[in-house]
Amino acid sequence: MNIEWLGRQFDNIVFLLGWHVLLAVIPLVLGLLIALPLGWWAHRSRRIYPLLVGIAGLLYTVPSLALFVLLPLVLGTKILDPLNIVAALTIYTVALLVRVVADALESVPEDTVQAAKAMGYRSYQSLLKVELPVGVPVISAGLRVAAVSNVSLVSVAALLGIPQLGSLFTQGFQLRFFTPIIAGILLCVILAMILDGLIILLNRWLTPWTPKVVAS
């Protein structure tokens, strides 16, 4: 590790890290917002469930670099537009979370749903106030996977010249200089750990009724 190089490139590394955070987090939020109604639809309709889950699975098998290149043709954007990365990772996030949301709602005990109906809750009230809160732990587990996946996939966009931490990999490879490569890997791992921790904390905040694990 060349500490002197890291000092000279500090501002640039912070700039790349900021873009990496944006390109990983924005699709995560958008994907969750889209996956929630789709997952609910799949949960409510046994005919729709295999169709949506199957399509989601197929979408996730599309290579990320191919999707980054094809989306400009669909969206009418330029190849270097970060919007392509946001759109692609949103698709991957939705593909991951549709089944997770459906399974989370399916995991809610029927007695709980019936109790909500007995209290006079309408379908949307039961979903928002009972079923989704109970399903939060399952959804957050899927969200953690999607967050880590997004942090990794964003790096591929460096091959298209879009600035983020993956740019350190291409720079190091071109110069045959390992310091930027190691710095990029470490920052990606740290970012993934931070996002994972934030989702865990959010899950605990949204589910205060769940028992806390006490270390012996």
N, C-alpha and C positions, 0 to 999 in steps of 0.2 A: 504493500500500500504506500503510495506516494502522498504523504500528508501535505507537502507543499502544493502539489497539483490540486488537491481538494480545497485548500485555502483560496487558491486563485479562481477556482470554478464554483465557489460557494454560492454566489448569487444565481448563476445559471442552474445549479442543481436545485436550488429552492424554487426557481421558476418552473423547471421540469416536474418537480414534485407537486407543485400546485396544480398544474395541468393534469397530472396523473390522478390526483384526488378527484378533480371535477369529472374527468372522463370515466372514472370508476363508480362514483357515488350517484351522479345524475341518472344513469341508466338503471341503477339499483332501485332508486325511488320510483322512477317511471314504470319500471317492470313490475314492481309490487302493486302499484295502483291499477295497472292493466290486468295483472294476474288475479286480483281479488274478485272482480265480477266474473271473469272467465272460470275461475275455480268454483265459485258459487254455482254458476250455470252447470258445470260438469257434475257437481255434487247433487243438484236437484234433478238432473235428467240422466238416467242410466244409459240412454241411447247416445247422448252427447259425450258422455265421459270417455269411452274408448276412442272416439273420433278426435276430441281435443287433445287427449294425452298422446295419441299416436302422432298427430301433427306436431305437437310440441317436441316429441322425441326426435322426429325427423329434422326439425329445424336445428336442434342442438348438434346434429351430426354434420351440418354444413361447416366446412373449414372456415375459420375466422378470416384468414387473409382473402379467401375467395369472396366472402361476404363484404369485406371492406372495399373490394374492387368493384363488385357488382352494384352495390347500393347507389353510387353516384349516377348510374344509368337509370335507376328507378326514381330517385329523388330529384334528379336534375341538378345535383350539387357538383362542385369541383372535387377532384380526387383528394386534395389536401384539406378539405373542409372537415373540421372536427365533428360536425353533425353526423357524418357517416359512421364514426366510431360510436357516438351516442346511440344512434339508431340500431346499429348491429348488436351492441351489448344489451340494449333494451330487449331486443328479440331473444337473445340468449337467456336473459333474466326471466322473461315471461315463460320461455320454454322450460326452465328449471322449476318455476314456482307454481305453474298451473296445477300440476298434480299434487304438489305440496299443500296448496290451499284446499283443494277438493278433499284430500285425505285428512286434513286438519278438521274440516267441518264434519267429515264422516266420523271422526273420533269422539265428537261430542256425544255423551250418553243420551239416549232417547228420553230417559226420565227427565233430564234437564230441559230438553226441548219442550216436552209435554208440560212441565211445570211452568215454563214461560208462557205457553198458550193458555194455561189455566189462570194465569195472572192477568190475562187480557192483552198480552203483547201481540201485535200484528207481525207478519212475516219479516218485514224489514226491521222492526224493533227487536225481534228475537235474534236476528242475524247480527245487528250492531251491538246489542247490549248483552247478549248471552253467548251465541255460538262463536263469533269471532274472538271475544275475550278468552273463552275456554280453549280455543284452538291456537292461541298465540304461541305457546311453547313449540308446537309443531311447525308453525309458520316461521318462527325465528330460527329454528334449526335449518330450514331450507334457505333462509335469507343469509345465514352465515356461509353456507356453501356458495351461494351466488356472489357474495361480496368477495370472497377469496378468489373465485373464478374470474371475476371482473378485473381485479388487480393484476392477475396474470395475463389475461387476454389483451388488456390495453397495451402491453409492451409490444405486441405484434405490430401495432400501428406505426412503430418506428420505421418499419420497412417501407412505409409510404411517405415518410418524412414529416409525420405529425409529431410535434414536440411533447414528450413525456419521458418517464424514466427509462423506457426502452431505448431512447436515443443514446443513453450512456453505453448500452450494449453494442450498438452499431459503431459508435465512436471508438470504443475500445477494440472492437474486432478489426476495424479499418486500420487503426494505428498499431495493432498488436500490443496494446497497453492494457494491463489487467486492472489497474486501479478504478477506472470508470465502471468496468463490468462488475467488480466486487461491490462498489458503492451502490450501483443500481440494484443488485440482488438484495443487499442488506436493507435498502430503503423499501423495496417491494415487500419483503418479509415483515418489516416493522409496520408498514402501512396496513397490510393484511391482518396483522395481530391487533392493531388499534381498532380497525373496523369490526373485527370479530368481538373484541371486548366491549365496544359500544353497543353492539346488538345484544350481547348477553345482559348488559346493564339495562337496556331498554326493555328486554323481556322481563327482567325482575321488577322493573317499575310498573309495567302493565299487568303483572300477575302477582300482586302483593299477598294473595291468599296461598300461594304455593309454599310448602315448607322449605326453610333454609337449611342447608347442610352445615352442621356444626362439626368442626375439626376436633378430634379427640386428643 
